[in-house]
Amino acid sequence: MLNDTIGFSEIYIVCGRTDLRYGIDSLAGVLKSIGIENPATAGTLYLFCGRRSDRIQP
């Protein structure tokens, strides 16, 4: 799905388990709680880890 990451200026890996059933507003709240002021910045990719630690969800 993400074969090419050239278009992103910043990539964040959110450590810890995140419930991937959250909606976009809840995921933005998770990002704000870890100190990211504006999660809607263009050119930024956030990767979340779910229950299985061998998979990353963009």
C-alpha distance matrix in Angstrom:
0.0 3.8 5.9 8.7 10.5 13.7 13.9 14.5 18.1 17.8 15.5 17.1 16.6 18.6 20.7 22.1 21.2 19.9 20.3 16.9 19.0 20.3 20.1 19.2 22.8 23.1 20.1 21.7 24.9 23.4 22.4 25.9 27.6 26.3 27.5 24.9 27.2 24.9 21.3 20.6 20.9 19.0 16.7 16.2 13.2 14.2 12.8 14.8 15.9 17.0 19.8 18.2 18.2 15.9 12.8 11.4 10.2 9.3
3.8 0.0 3.8 5.6 6.8 10.2 10.8 11.1 14.5 14.4 12.2 14.3 14.3 16.8 19.1 21.1 20.8 19.7 20.7 17.6 20.1 20.9 20.6 19.1 22.5 22.8 19.5 20.6 23.9 22.3 20.8 24.2 26.0 24.3 25.3 22.6 24.9 22.7 19.3 18.8 18.5 16.6 13.8 13.3 10.5 12.0 11.1 13.8 15.3 17.3 20.3 18.8 18.1 16.0 13.1 11.0 10.2 8.5
5.9 3.8 0.0 3.8 6.7 9.4 11.1 12.1 15.4 15.8 14.0 16.5 16.6 19.6 21.6 23.8 23.7 23.0 24.2 21.2 23.7 24.6 24.4 22.8 26.2 26.5 23.1 24.1 27.4 25.7 24.0 27.4 29.1 27.2 28.0 25.4 27.7 25.5 22.4 21.8 21.0 18.7 15.6 15.6 13.1 15.1 14.1 17.0 18.2 20.3 23.1 21.1 20.2 17.6 15.2 13.6 13.5 12.1
8.7 5.6 3.8 0.0 3.8 5.7 7.6 9.2 12.4 13.5 12.5 15.6 16.5 19.7 22.1 24.7 25.1 24.1 25.6 22.7 25.3 25.6 25.0 23.0 26.1 26.8 23.3 23.7 27.1 25.6 23.4 26.5 28.6 26.6 26.9 24.0 26.1 23.8 21.0 20.2 18.9 16.3 12.9 13.5 11.9 14.6 14.5 17.9 19.6 22.1 25.2 23.6 22.3 20.1 17.7 15.5 15.2 13.0
10.5 6.8 6.7 3.8 0.0 3.8 5.5 5.8 8.8 9.6 8.9 12.3 13.8 17.0 19.6 22.5 23.3 22.3 24.2 21.6 24.3 24.2 23.6 21.2 24.0 24.6 21.0 21.1 24.4 22.9 20.4 23.4 25.5 23.3 23.4 20.5 22.6 20.5 17.9 17.4 15.7 13.5 9.9 10.1 8.8 11.8 12.3 16.0 18.2 21.0 24.3 23.1 21.5 19.8 17.4 14.6 14.3 11.7
13.7 10.2 9.4 5.7 3.8 0.0 3.8 5.6 7.8 10.0 10.6 14.4 16.5 19.8 22.5 25.6 26.6 25.6 27.5 24.9 27.6 27.2 26.3 23.6 26.2 27.1 23.6 23.1 26.5 25.3 22.4 25.0 27.4 25.2 24.8 21.7 23.4 21.2 19.1 18.2 16.0 13.3 9.6 11.0 11.0 14.4 15.5 19.3 21.7 24.6 28.0 26.8 25.1 23.5 21.1 18.4 18.0 15.1
13.9 10.8 11.1 7.6 5.5 3.8 0.0 3.8 6.6 9.3 10.5 14.1 16.6 19.5 22.6 25.6 26.4 24.9 26.6 23.9 26.2 25.4 24.1 21.1 23.6 25.0 21.7 20.9 24.4 23.7 20.8 23.1 25.9 24.1 23.4 20.0 21.2 18.7 16.6 15.2 13.0 9.9 6.5 8.8 9.5 13.3 15.1 18.8 21.7 24.5 28.0 27.3 25.9 24.6 21.9 18.8 17.7 14.3
14.5 11.1 12.1 9.2 5.8 5.6 3.8 0.0 3.8 5.6 6.9 10.5 13.3 16.1 19.3 22.5 23.5 22.1 24.1 21.7 24.3 23.2 22.2 19.1 21.3 22.4 18.9 18.0 21.3 20.5 17.4 19.7 22.4 20.4 19.7 16.5 17.9 15.7 13.6 12.8 10.5 8.3 4.5 5.5 6.5 10.2 12.4 16.1 19.1 22.1 25.7 25.2 23.6 22.8 20.2 16.8 15.9 12.5
18.1 14.5 15.4 12.4 8.8 7.8 6.6 3.8 0.0 3.8 7.0 10.3 13.7 16.4 19.5 23.0 24.5 23.3 25.6 23.7 26.4 24.9 23.9 20.7 22.4 23.3 20.0 18.5 21.5 20.7 17.2 19.1 21.7 19.5 18.2 15.1 16.4 14.6 13.3 13.0 10.0 8.5 5.3 6.0 8.2 11.4 14.0 17.6 20.6 23.9 27.4 27.1 25.2 24.7 22.4 18.9 18.3 15.1
17.8 14.4 15.8 13.5 9.6 10.0 9.3 5.6 3.8 0.0 3.8 6.7 10.2 12.8 15.9 19.3 21.1 20.1 22.7 21.1 24.0 22.5 21.9 18.9 20.3 20.8 17.3 16.1 18.8 17.5 14.1 16.1 18.4 16.0 15.0 12.2 14.2 12.9 11.3 12.0 9.5 9.4 6.7 4.8 6.3 8.6 11.1 14.5 17.5 20.9 24.4 24.3 22.2 22.1 20.0 16.5 16.1 13.1
15.5 12.2 14.0 12.5 8.9 10.6 10.5 6.9 7.0 3.8 0.0 3.8 6.8 9.8 12.7 16.1 17.8 17.0 19.7 18.2 21.3 20.1 20.0 17.4 19.2 19.2 15.5 15.0 17.6 15.8 12.8 15.6 17.4 14.8 14.8 12.3 15.0 14.0 11.6 12.8 11.3 11.3 8.7 5.8 4.7 5.9 7.7 11.1 13.9 17.4 20.8 20.5 18.4 18.3 16.3 12.8 12.7 10.2
17.1 14.3 16.5 15.6 12.3 14.4 14.1 10.5 10.3 6.7 3.8 0.0 3.8 6.2 9.2 12.7 14.6 13.9 17.0 16.1 19.3 17.9 18.4 16.1 17.5 16.8 13.2 12.9 15.0 12.7 9.9 12.8 14.1 11.3 11.9 10.0 13.3 13.0 10.5 12.7 12.0 13.1 11.3 7.7 6.2 4.8 6.2 8.8 11.5 15.0 18.3 18.5 16.3 17.0 15.1 11.6 11.8 10.0
16.6 14.3 16.6 16.5 13.8 16.5 16.6 13.3 13.7 10.2 6.8 3.8 0.0 3.8 6.1 9.5 11.4 11.4 14.7 14.1 17.7 16.8 18.0 16.4 18.0 16.6 13.0 13.8 15.4 12.4 10.6 13.9 14.3 11.5 13.2 12.1 15.7 15.7 12.9 15.4 15.3 16.4 14.6 11.0 8.5 6.0 4.8 6.3 8.2 11.9 14.9 15.0 12.6 13.5 12.0 8.9 9.9 9.3
18.6 16.8 19.6 19.7 17.0 19.8 19.5 16.1 16.4 12.8 9.8 6.2 3.8 0.0 3.8 6.7 8.6 8.4 11.9 12.0 15.4 14.3 15.8 14.7 15.8 13.8 10.5 11.6 12.5 9.1 8.1 11.5 11.3 8.8 11.3 10.9 14.5 15.0 12.2 15.2 15.9 17.6 16.5 12.8 10.5 7.0 5.9 5.2 7.0 10.2 13.1 14.0 12.1 14.0 12.6 9.7 10.2 10.2
20.7 19.1 21.6 22.1 19.6 22.5 22.6 19.3 19.5 15.9 12.7 9.2 6.1 3.8 0.0 3.8 6.9 8.4 12.1 13.1 16.6 15.9 18.1 17.5 18.5 16.0 13.1 14.6 14.8 11.1 10.9 13.9 12.7 10.1 13.2 13.7 17.4 18.3 15.8 18.9 19.6 21.4 20.1 16.4 14.0 10.6 8.7 7.1 6.8 9.7 11.7 12.5 10.2 12.6 12.2 10.3 11.8 12.8
22.1 21.1 23.8 24.7 22.5 25.6 25.6 22.5 23.0 19.3 16.1 12.7 9.5 6.7 3.8 0.0 3.8 6.4 10.0 11.8 15.1 14.7 17.5 17.7 18.4 15.4 13.1 15.4 14.9 11.1 12.2 15.0 13.1 11.4 15.0 15.9 19.4 20.4 17.8 20.9 22.2 24.0 23.1 19.3 16.8 13.1 10.9 8.1 6.6 8.0 9.1 10.7 9.1 12.3 12.2 11.1 12.5 14.3
21.2 20.8 23.7 25.1 23.3 26.6 26.4 23.5 24.5 21.1 17.8 14.6 11.4 8.6 6.9 3.8 0.0 3.8 6.7 8.9 11.9 12.1 15.3 16.2 17.2 14.0 12.1 15.1 14.7 11.2 13.0 16.0 14.3 13.5 17.1 17.6 20.8 21.4 18.5 21.3 23.0 24.7 23.9 20.3 17.5 13.8 11.3 7.7 5.6 5.2 6.0 8.5 8.2 11.6 11.1 10.4 11.2 13.6
19.9 19.7 23.0 24.1 22.3 25.6 24.9 22.1 23.3 20.1 17.0 13.9 11.4 8.4 8.4 6.4 3.8 0.0 3.8 5.8 8.7 8.4 11.5 12.5 13.6 10.4 8.6 11.9 11.8 8.7 10.9 13.9 12.8 12.6 16.0 16.0 18.9 19.0 16.0 18.5 20.6 22.3 21.9 18.5 15.7 12.0 10.2 6.4 5.9 5.1 7.3 10.2 10.6 13.4 11.8 10.4 9.8 11.7
20.3 20.7 24.2 25.6 24.2 27.5 26.6 24.1 25.6 22.7 19.7 17.0 14.7 11.9 12.1 10.0 6.7 3.8 0.0 3.8 5.4 6.0 9.6 11.7 12.9 9.8 9.0 12.7 12.6 10.4 13.1 15.8 14.9 15.5 18.7 18.5 20.9 20.7 17.6 19.6 22.2 23.7 23.7 20.5 17.7 14.3 12.5 8.9 8.4 6.0 7.5 10.8 12.4 14.9 13.0 12.0 10.7 12.8
16.9 17.6 21.2 22.7 21.6 24.9 23.9 21.7 23.7 21.1 18.2 16.1 14.1 12.0 13.1 11.8 8.9 5.8 3.8 0.0 3.8 5.3 8.1 9.9 12.1 9.9 8.5 12.2 13.2 11.4 13.4 16.5 16.4 16.8 19.6 18.7 21.0 20.1 16.7 18.0 20.6 21.6 21.4 18.5 15.6 12.6 10.8 7.8 8.1 6.1 8.7 11.0 12.7 14.3 11.6 10.3 8.0 9.9
19.0 20.1 23.7 25.3 24.3 27.6 26.2 24.3 26.4 24.0 21.3 19.3 17.7 15.4 16.6 15.1 11.9 8.7 5.4 3.8 0.0 3.8 6.5 9.5 11.4 9.5 9.5 13.1 13.8 12.9 15.3 17.8 17.9 19.0 21.7 20.7 22.5 21.4 18.2 19.1 22.1 23.1 23.5 20.9 18.2 15.5 14.2 11.5 11.8 9.5 11.2 13.8 16.0 17.6 14.9 13.8 11.2 12.7
20.3 20.9 24.6 25.6 24.2 27.2 25.4 23.2 24.9 22.5 20.1 17.9 16.8 14.3 15.9 14.7 12.1 8.4 6.0 5.3 3.8 0.0 3.8 6.6 7.9 5.7 6.3 9.7 10.1 9.8 12.3 14.5 14.7 16.3 18.7 17.7 19.2 18.2 15.2 16.4 19.6 21.0 21.8 19.2 17.0 14.2 13.8 11.2 12.5 11.0 13.2 16.0 17.6 19.5 16.8 15.0 12.3 12.9
20.1 20.6 24.4 25.0 23.6 26.3 24.1 22.2 23.9 21.9 20.0 18.4 18.0 15.8 18.1 17.5 15.3 11.5 9.6 8.1 6.5 3.8 0.0 3.8 5.5 5.4 6.3 8.7 10.0 10.8 12.6 14.4 15.5 17.3 19.0 17.4 18.3 16.7 13.9 14.2 17.7 19.0 20.2 18.0 16.4 14.2 14.6 12.9 14.9 14.0 16.6 19.1 20.5 22.0 18.9 16.7 13.4 13.1
19.2 19.1 22.8 23.0 21.2 23.6 21.1 19.1 20.7 18.9 17.4 16.1 16.4 14.7 17.5 17.7 16.2 12.5 11.7 9.9 9.5 6.6 3.8 0.0 3.8 5.5 5.1 6.1 8.6 9.8 10.5 12.3 14.2 15.7 16.8 14.7 15.3 13.3 10.4 10.5 14.0 15.3 16.8 14.8 13.6 11.8 13.2 12.3 15.1 15.1 18.2 20.4 21.3 22.6 19.3 16.5 13.2 11.8
22.8 22.5 26.2 26.1 24.0 26.2 23.6 21.3 22.4 20.3 19.2 17.5 18.0 15.8 18.5 18.4 17.2 13.6 12.9 12.1 11.4 7.9 5.5 3.8 0.0 3.8 5.5 5.1 6.2 8.8 9.9 10.5 12.3 14.6 15.5 13.8 13.8 12.3 10.3 10.8 14.5 16.6 18.5 16.4 15.8 13.9 15.5 14.4 17.2 17.1 20.0 22.6 23.3 25.1 22.1 19.3 16.3 15.0
23.1 22.8 26.5 26.8 24.6 27.1 25.0 22.4 23.3 20.8 19.2 16.8 16.6 13.8 16.0 15.4 14.0 10.4 9.8 9.9 9.5 5.7 5.4 5.5 3.8 0.0 3.8 5.3 4.9 6.3 8.7 9.7 10.5 12.8 14.5 13.6 14.4 13.7 11.5 13.0 16.4 18.7 20.2 17.5 16.3 13.6 14.6 12.6 14.8 14.5 17.0 19.9 20.7 22.9 20.2 17.7 15.2 14.7
20.1 19.5 23.1 23.3 21.0 23.6 21.7 18.9 20.0 17.3 15.5 13.2 13.0 10.5 13.1 13.1 12.1 8.6 9.0 8.5 9.5 6.3 6.3 5.1 5.5 3.8 0.0 3.8 5.3 5.0 6.4 8.7 9.8 11.1 12.9 11.5 13.0 12.2 9.3 11.1 14.1 16.2 17.1 14.2 12.7 9.9 10.8 9.2 11.9 12.3 15.4 17.8 18.2 20.1 17.3 14.5 12.0 11.3
21.7 20.6 24.1 23.7 21.1 23.1 20.9 18.0 18.5 16.1 15.0 12.9 13.8 11.6 14.6 15.4 15.1 11.9 12.7 12.2 13.1 9.7 8.7 6.1 5.1 5.3 3.8 0.0 3.8 5.4 5.0 6.2 8.6 10.1 10.8 8.9 9.7 8.6 6.2 8.2 11.3 14.0 15.5 12.8 12.4 10.1 12.3 11.6 14.8 15.8 18.9 21.2 21.1 23.0 20.2 17.0 14.6 13.0
24.9 23.9 27.4 27.1 24.4 26.5 24.4 21.3 21.5 18.8 17.6 15.0 15.4 12.5 14.8 14.9 14.7 11.8 12.6 13.2 13.8 10.1 10.0 8.6 6.2 4.9 5.3 3.8 0.0 3.8 5.4 5.0 6.1 8.8 10.0 9.4 10.0 10.3 8.9 11.4 14.4 17.4 18.9 16.0 15.6 12.9 14.6 13.2 15.8 16.4 19.1 21.8 21.8 24.1 21.8 18.9 16.9 15.9
23.4 22.3 25.7 25.6 22.9 25.3 23.7 20.5 20.7 17.5 15.8 12.7 12.4 9.1 11.1 11.1 11.2 8.7 10.4 11.4 12.9 9.8 10.8 9.8 8.8 6.3 5.0 5.4 3.8 0.0 3.8 5.5 5.1 6.6 9.0 9.0 11.0 11.7 9.7 12.8 15.2 18.0 18.8 15.4 14.4 11.2 12.1 10.3 12.5 13.4 16.0 18.7 18.3 20.8 18.8 16.1 14.6 14.2
22.4 20.8 24.0 23.4 20.4 22.4 20.8 17.4 17.2 14.1 12.8 9.9 10.6 8.1 10.9 12.2 13.0 10.9 13.1 13.4 15.3 12.3 12.6 10.5 9.9 8.7 6.4 5.0 5.4 3.8 0.0 3.8 5.4 5.4 6.6 5.5 8.0 8.6 6.6 10.1 11.9 14.9 15.6 12.2 11.7 8.9 10.8 10.2 13.1 14.9 17.9 20.0 19.1 21.2 19.1 15.9 14.6 13.3
25.9 24.2 27.4 26.5 23.4 25.0 23.1 19.7 19.1 16.1 15.6 12.8 13.9 11.5 13.9 15.0 16.0 13.9 15.8 16.5 17.8 14.5 14.4 12.3 10.5 9.7 8.7 6.2 5.0 5.5 3.8 0.0 3.8 5.4 5.1 4.8 5.8 7.5 7.3 10.7 12.5 16.0 17.4 14.3 14.7 12.3 14.5 14.0 16.7 18.3 21.1 23.5 22.6 24.9 22.9 19.7 18.3 16.9
27.6 26.0 29.1 28.6 25.5 27.4 25.9 22.4 21.7 18.4 17.4 14.1 14.3 11.3 12.7 13.1 14.3 12.8 14.9 16.4 17.9 14.7 15.5 14.2 12.3 10.5 9.8 8.6 6.1 5.1 5.4 3.8 0.0 3.8 5.5 7.3 8.9 11.2 10.8 14.4 16.1 19.5 20.5 17.2 17.0 14.1 15.5 14.2 16.2 17.6 19.8 22.4 21.5 24.3 22.7 19.9 19.0 18.3
26.3 24.3 27.2 26.6 23.3 25.2 24.1 20.4 19.5 16.0 14.8 11.3 11.5 8.8 10.1 11.4 13.5 12.6 15.5 16.8 19.0 16.3 17.3 15.7 14.6 12.8 11.1 10.1 8.8 6.6 5.4 5.4 3.8 0.0 3.8 6.1 9.0 11.4 10.8 14.6 15.6 18.7 19.1 15.6 15.3 12.5 13.7 12.9 14.8 16.8 19.2 21.3 19.8 22.4 21.1 18.2 17.9 17.2
27.5 25.3 28.0 26.9 23.4 24.8 23.4 19.7 18.2 15.0 14.8 11.9 13.2 11.3 13.2 15.0 17.1 16.0 18.7 19.6 21.7 18.7 19.0 16.8 15.5 14.5 12.9 10.8 10.0 9.0 6.6 5.1 5.5 3.8 0.0 3.8 6.0 9.2 9.7 13.4 13.8 17.3 18.0 14.8 15.5 13.4 15.4 15.4 17.8 20.1 22.7 24.6 23.0 25.3 23.8 20.7 20.1 18.8
24.9 22.6 25.4 24.0 20.5 21.7 20.0 16.5 15.1 12.2 12.3 10.0 12.1 10.9 13.7 15.9 17.6 16.0 18.5 18.7 20.7 17.7 17.4 14.7 13.8 13.6 11.5 8.9 9.4 9.0 5.5 4.8 7.3 6.1 3.8 0.0 3.8 5.9 6.1 9.7 10.0 13.5 14.4 11.4 12.4 10.9 13.6 14.3 17.3 19.7 22.8 24.5 23.0 24.8 22.9 19.4 18.4 16.5
27.2 24.9 27.7 26.1 22.6 23.4 21.2 17.9 16.4 14.2 15.0 13.3 15.7 14.5 17.4 19.4 20.8 18.9 20.9 21.0 22.5 19.2 18.3 15.3 13.8 14.4 13.0 9.7 10.0 11.0 8.0 5.8 8.9 9.0 6.0 3.8 0.0 3.8 6.4 9.1 9.5 13.3 15.0 12.7 14.5 13.6 16.7 17.4 20.6 22.8 25.9 27.8 26.5 28.3 26.1 22.6 21.2 19.0
24.9 22.7 25.5 23.8 20.5 21.2 18.7 15.7 14.6 12.9 14.0 13.0 15.7 15.0 18.3 20.4 21.4 19.0 20.7 20.1 21.4 18.2 16.7 13.3 12.3 13.7 12.2 8.6 10.3 11.7 8.6 7.5 11.2 11.4 9.2 5.9 3.8 0.0 3.8 5.5 6.1 9.9 12.2 10.4 12.6 12.3 15.8 16.9 20.4 22.5 25.9 27.6 26.6 28.0 25.5 21.8 20.0 17.2
21.3 19.3 22.4 21.0 17.9 19.1 16.6 13.6 13.3 11.3 11.6 10.5 12.9 12.2 15.8 17.8 18.5 16.0 17.6 16.7 18.2 15.2 13.9 10.4 10.3 11.5 9.3 6.2 8.9 9.7 6.6 7.3 10.8 10.8 9.7 6.1 6.4 3.8 0.0 3.8 5.6 8.8 10.5 8.1 9.4 8.8 12.3 13.4 17.0 19.1 22.6 24.2 23.3 24.6 21.9 18.2 16.2 13.5
20.6 18.8 21.8 20.2 17.4 18.2 15.2 12.8 13.0 12.0 12.8 12.7 15.4 15.2 18.9 20.9 21.3 18.5 19.6 18.0 19.1 16.4 14.2 10.5 10.8 13.0 11.1 8.2 11.4 12.8 10.1 10.7 14.4 14.6 13.4 9.7 9.1 5.5 3.8 0.0 3.8 6.3 9.0 7.9 9.7 10.3 13.9 15.4 19.2 21.1 24.7 26.1 25.5 26.4 23.3 19.7 17.2 14.0
20.9 18.5 21.0 18.9 15.7 16.0 13.0 10.5 10.0 9.5 11.3 12.0 15.3 15.9 19.6 22.2 23.0 20.6 22.2 20.6 22.1 19.6 17.7 14.0 14.5 16.4 14.1 11.3 14.4 15.2 11.9 12.5 16.1 15.6 13.8 10.0 9.5 6.1 5.6 3.8 0.0 3.8 6.4 6.0 9.1 10.7 14.5 16.7 20.5 22.9 26.6 27.6 26.6 27.1 24.3 20.5 18.5 15.0
19.0 16.6 18.7 16.3 13.5 13.3 9.9 8.3 8.5 9.4 11.3 13.1 16.4 17.6 21.4 24.0 24.7 22.3 23.7 21.6 23.1 21.0 19.0 15.3 16.6 18.7 16.2 14.0 17.4 18.0 14.9 16.0 19.5 18.7 17.3 13.5 13.3 9.9 8.8 6.3 3.8 0.0 3.8 5.6 8.7 11.4 15.0 17.7 21.4 23.8 27.6 28.2 27.2 27.3 24.3 20.5 18.4 14.7
16.7 13.8 15.6 12.9 9.9 9.6 6.5 4.5 5.3 6.7 8.7 11.3 14.6 16.5 20.1 23.1 23.9 21.9 23.7 21.4 23.5 21.8 20.2 16.8 18.5 20.2 17.1 15.5 18.9 18.8 15.6 17.4 20.5 19.1 18.0 14.4 15.0 12.2 10.5 9.0 6.4 3.8 0.0 3.8 6.7 10.2 13.3 16.6 20.1 22.8 26.6 26.7 25.4 25.1 22.2 18.6 17.0 13.2
16.2 13.3 15.6 13.5 10.1 11.0 8.8 5.5 6.0 4.8 5.8 7.7 11.0 12.8 16.4 19.3 20.3 18.5 20.5 18.5 20.9 19.2 18.0 14.8 16.4 17.5 14.2 12.8 16.0 15.4 12.2 14.3 17.2 15.6 14.8 11.4 12.7 10.4 8.1 7.9 6.0 5.6 3.8 0.0 3.8 6.7 10.1 13.2 16.8 19.6 23.4 23.7 22.3 22.3 19.6 15.8 14.4 10.9
13.2 10.5 13.1 11.9 8.8 11.0 9.5 6.5 8.2 6.3 4.7 6.2 8.5 10.5 14.0 16.8 17.5 15.7 17.7 15.6 18.2 17.0 16.4 13.6 15.8 16.3 12.7 12.4 15.6 14.4 11.7 14.7 17.0 15.3 15.5 12.4 14.5 12.6 9.4 9.7 9.1 8.7 6.7 3.8 0.0 3.8 6.6 10.0 13.4 16.3 20.0 20.1 18.8 18.7 15.8 12.1 10.7 7.2
14.2 12.0 15.1 14.6 11.8 14.4 13.3 10.2 11.4 8.6 5.9 4.8 6.0 7.0 10.6 13.1 13.8 12.0 14.3 12.6 15.5 14.2 14.2 11.8 13.9 13.6 9.9 10.1 12.9 11.2 8.9 12.3 14.1 12.5 13.4 10.9 13.6 12.3 8.8 10.3 10.7 11.4 10.2 6.7 3.8 0.0 3.8 6.6 10.1 13.0 16.7 17.2 15.9 16.5 13.7 10.0 8.6 6.0
12.8 11.1 14.1 14.5 12.3 15.5 15.1 12.4 14.0 11.1 7.7 6.2 4.8 5.9 8.7 10.9 11.3 10.2 12.5 10.8 14.2 13.8 14.6 13.2 15.5 14.6 10.8 12.3 14.6 12.1 10.8 14.5 15.5 13.7 15.4 13.6 16.7 15.8 12.3 13.9 14.5 15.0 13.3 10.1 6.6 3.8 0.0 3.8 6.8 9.9 13.5 13.6 12.3 12.7 10.0 6.2 5.6 4.5
14.8 13.8 17.0 17.9 16.0 19.3 18.8 16.1 17.6 14.5 11.1 8.8 6.3 5.2 7.1 8.1 7.7 6.4 8.9 7.8 11.5 11.2 12.9 12.3 14.4 12.6 9.2 11.6 13.2 10.3 10.2 14.0 14.2 12.9 15.4 14.3 17.4 16.9 13.4 15.4 16.7 17.7 16.6 13.2 10.0 6.6 3.8 0.0 3.8 6.5 10.1 10.9 10.1 11.4 8.9 5.8 5.2 6.2
15.9 15.3 18.2 19.6 18.2 21.7 21.7 19.1 20.6 17.5 13.9 11.5 8.2 7.0 6.8 6.6 5.6 5.9 8.4 8.1 11.8 12.5 14.9 15.1 17.2 14.8 11.9 14.8 15.8 12.5 13.1 16.7 16.2 14.8 17.8 17.3 20.6 20.4 17.0 19.2 20.5 21.4 20.1 16.8 13.4 10.1 6.8 3.8 0.0 3.8 6.9 7.4 6.5 8.4 6.6 4.9 6.1 8.8
17.0 17.3 20.3 22.1 21.0 24.6 24.5 22.1 23.9 20.9 17.4 15.0 11.9 10.2 9.7 8.0 5.2 5.1 6.0 6.1 9.5 11.0 14.0 15.1 17.1 14.5 12.3 15.8 16.4 13.4 14.9 18.3 17.6 16.8 20.1 19.7 22.8 22.5 19.1 21.1 22.9 23.8 22.8 19.6 16.3 13.0 9.9 6.5 3.8 0.0 3.8 5.5 6.7 8.9 7.2 7.0 7.3 10.6
19.8 20.3 23.1 25.2 24.3 28.0 28.0 25.7 27.4 24.4 20.8 18.3 14.9 13.1 11.7 9.1 6.0 7.3 7.5 8.7 11.2 13.2 16.6 18.2 20.0 17.0 15.4 18.9 19.1 16.0 17.9 21.1 19.8 19.2 22.7 22.8 25.9 25.9 22.6 24.7 26.6 27.6 26.6 23.4 20.0 16.7 13.5 10.1 6.9 3.8 0.0 3.8 6.1 8.9 8.6 9.8 10.8 14.3
18.2 18.8 21.1 23.6 23.1 26.8 27.3 25.2 27.1 24.3 20.5 18.5 15.0 14.0 12.5 10.7 8.5 10.2 10.8 11.0 13.8 16.0 19.1 20.4 22.6 19.9 17.8 21.2 21.8 18.7 20.0 23.5 22.4 21.3 24.6 24.5 27.8 27.6 24.2 26.1 27.6 28.2 26.7 23.7 20.1 17.2 13.6 10.9 7.4 5.5 3.8 0.0 3.8 5.5 6.0 8.5 10.4 14.2
18.2 18.1 20.2 22.3 21.5 25.1 25.9 23.6 25.2 22.2 18.4 16.3 12.6 12.1 10.2 9.1 8.2 10.6 12.4 12.7 16.0 17.6 20.5 21.3 23.3 20.7 18.2 21.1 21.8 18.3 19.1 22.6 21.5 19.8 23.0 23.0 26.5 26.6 23.3 25.5 26.6 27.2 25.4 22.3 18.8 15.9 12.3 10.1 6.5 6.7 6.1 3.8 0.0 3.8 5.6 7.6 10.5 13.9
15.9 16.0 17.6 20.1 19.8 23.5 24.6 22.8 24.7 22.1 18.3 17.0 13.5 14.0 12.6 12.3 11.6 13.4 14.9 14.3 17.6 19.5 22.0 22.6 25.1 22.9 20.1 23.0 24.1 20.8 21.2 24.9 24.3 22.4 25.3 24.8 28.3 28.0 24.6 26.4 27.1 27.3 25.1 22.3 18.7 16.5 12.7 11.4 8.4 8.9 8.9 5.5 3.8 0.0 3.8 7.0 10.3 13.6
12.8 13.1 15.2 17.7 17.4 21.1 21.9 20.2 22.4 20.0 16.3 15.1 12.0 12.6 12.2 12.2 11.1 11.8 13.0 11.6 14.9 16.8 18.9 19.3 22.1 20.2 17.3 20.2 21.8 18.8 19.1 22.9 22.7 21.1 23.8 22.9 26.1 25.5 21.9 23.3 24.3 24.3 22.2 19.6 15.8 13.7 10.0 8.9 6.6 7.2 8.6 6.0 5.6 3.8 0.0 3.8 6.7 10.0
11.4 11.0 13.6 15.5 14.6 18.4 18.8 16.8 18.9 16.5 12.8 11.6 8.9 9.7 10.3 11.1 10.4 10.4 12.0 10.3 13.8 15.0 16.7 16.5 19.3 17.7 14.5 17.0 18.9 16.1 15.9 19.7 19.9 18.2 20.7 19.4 22.6 21.8 18.2 19.7 20.5 20.5 18.6 15.8 12.1 10.0 6.2 5.8 4.9 7.0 9.8 8.5 7.6 7.0 3.8 0.0 3.8 6.6
10.2 10.2 13.5 15.2 14.3 18.0 17.7 15.9 18.3 16.1 12.7 11.8 9.9 10.2 11.8 12.5 11.2 9.8 10.7 8.0 11.2 12.3 13.4 13.2 16.3 15.2 12.0 14.6 16.9 14.6 14.6 18.3 19.0 17.9 20.1 18.4 21.2 20.0 16.2 17.2 18.5 18.4 17.0 14.4 10.7 8.6 5.6 5.2 6.1 7.3 10.8 10.4 10.5 10.3 6.7 3.8 0.0 3.8
9.3 8.5 12.1 13.0 11.7 15.1 14.3 12.5 15.1 13.1 10.2 10.0 9.3 10.2 12.8 14.3 13.6 11.7 12.8 9.9 12.7 12.9 13.1 11.8 15.0 14.7 11.3 13.0 15.9 14.2 13.3 16.9 18.3 17.2 18.8 16.5 19.0 17.2 13.5 14.0 15.0 14.7 13.2 10.9 7.2 6.0 4.5 6.2 8.8 10.6 14.3 14.2 13.9 13.6 10.0 6.6 3.8 0.0
